Amino acid sequence: MTRQYELVERVLRYQPNADEALLNRAYVYAMKAHGNQKRASGAPYFSHPLEVAAILAEMRLDDATIATALLHDTIEDTDTTRGEIDALFGREIGTLVDGLTKIKKLDLVTKKAEQAENFRKLLLAISSDIRVLLVKLADRLHNMRTLEHMKPAKRKIIAEETMDIYAPLAGRMGMQWLREELEDHAFRSLNQEAYSAVVERLKILRERNQGLIDEIEAALTSKLEGAEVGSIVAGREKKPYAIWSKMERKQISLEQLSDIYAFRIVVPQVEDCYRALSVVHTTWHAVPGRFKDYISNPKQNDYQSIHTTIVGPRHQRVELQIRTERMHSVAEYGVAAHALYKDANGANGKSGVPSQDSSAYRWLRHLVGMLLDGDNPEEFLEHTKLELFQDQVFCFTPKGRLIALPRGANPIDFAYAVHTDVGNTCVGAKINGRPMPLVTELRNGDEVEIICSKAQLPPSAWQSLAVTGKARSAIRRATRDAVRAQYGKLGREILVRAFQRREKTFSEESLAAALGRLSQKTAEDVMAAVGRGELASADVVRAVFPEEKSQEPAKRRRKVKRTEEGWFGLGKVMGLKFRWPGSSGRPREEQGPISIPIRGLRGDLPVNFADGGAVPGDRIVGILNPGQGITIYPIHAEALKAFDEEPERWIDVTWDIDEDNPQRFPAKLAVTVLNEPGSLAQIASVIGEADGNIDNIKMTNRVHDYTEILIDLEVWDLKHLNDIIAGLRAKDMVSSAARASA
Ligand code: MN
């Protein structure tokens, strides 16, 4: 156990102006407060806060942090109150201890329902002062070092929490040694078998390669000395978890594993890094594709180093990191390391207080900002509450943006989570800098770079590969658009031929004048409608050249009067219940069930049309309303956007029209007319003459000279509806007529 004077001396060594009395008071206070409490190991409880303080002293943190470490369990585990800490040690330390007390109670892995909220609280507590996180990580490290004394069930929870939350957080804060040690303890506890296998393998390799580390160290040192590069070379064996995760990542077996040694060359100046690199590369062969310059391109957590792998003296692959002393401190101590250089730079601030300006800290602030940002509640809700935290992986874009995804998610989900356009144009992915298949399951802390190509359209098969609803519905939408484009192409070919037959040349511009007559918005719409067979090419030709007499006599419109018998008959055959949408003038219920001739429906769920209706010729989709049946929407309905995130509710349906038993379908029109006497009568007569049945008329939105009229009507099909719209648009007093979307 570290003694009081040892701890104080250690702090004074790196922070000569440290408040010695404060440290002594905190030491004595905590020792008394914990009294004769014991740890699970049987050791006096006070040994724990003392060790935590010692870990932080090694990281050279300021006196307030060390005092906080000594006091960190007093409020939670003894009679001490926040008020007492404030009174005895000041508000700064009181706030820090209070932050630690708050997060101690958070259960981050077991109570599913509370995880998201708890994670939120954790981030809030640690973001107010980064020292709370540093003390928490040191606390967790000491608990992990002494984990074997805990009961197995408790051990598992602590290990999971460490692996999923604290180790990645340490990594993100740039504290690599801490991350590695936390991961290693957690790995041993969570996967005992794998841990033993790796340790066993390491033992064998160590025996086989006896003296190898020394030999390589000596070779590197002498070569660098020869080139007059002052350096310190240090070799080390990688940690079992680092080796294990590499095996998993690269899908290699323990037997194939060879590069388990990593060497570090630490030099005084940045230029020396490149000189050392040239010495290494001219002396030994470099392994292709393994060179990375994080000096000119630092990682998001401020990490800088040159990485390379060479084939070493015994034909062994040797991983090398080349960095300056300062880079080394940043790599090891992360956010805490900035404190070491503050005074040297003449910057203000107490020595030993971690910098709030590091990129890692900015990342944390950003994450918390996102949590608190009222504009973006869905983003975070999606991240945390809907998908429970334990079932999530946290990944990062190359720029350090955090992307939270459900477990099992792959780069496709990642791409769509970044942006729909990124997803739609995604062709490949690099995970932690390596090209990987798009189906690779992402893991906590992965850095994912999406490779895009403009020419790409998402294959519809991705719908089943994607895990998130967002990705699936976006793929569905993009596929739909792509299908539409294909129909457009087909329609174009049909029209080119139809025009040729009449010795005309087709051009998209020639359609412009006929758009109104065809009730289409754009030339693309016309071509797509022709491609889908909703619009006859002959009708398009007639619309473009109305002066030309048509070769074929126009077909007579079906003039079938609706008979109650007919409706009832169909209804009985189909066995489907039908509820009319909207407010019809007549009470439909009295007329009994009417059929909806649609294929692709399962079971005997009640079916109805969305408010705007759908008519044959419309591409349609069914939306499942649990407990209420299925609603049919035309695919263009605005209302469908509301279901984009719930692809499981979408049912593929098609029309099943009986030519011998024509049937009418509901539709809704929005017509804007001049406020003139007789306008309404004219509209009614246009619809009546075109054989449309008006169910209901509603006048809304009287603005100045115009009135908007919403008309519920029944038509035979899309072409019939379009004819009616075209007829309305032809009237002078109609300023616009269009289908009203649900
Ligand atoms: Mn503790």
Residues whose N, C-alpha, C, O or C-beta is under 5 A from the ligand:
A	BS01	MN	D73 D139
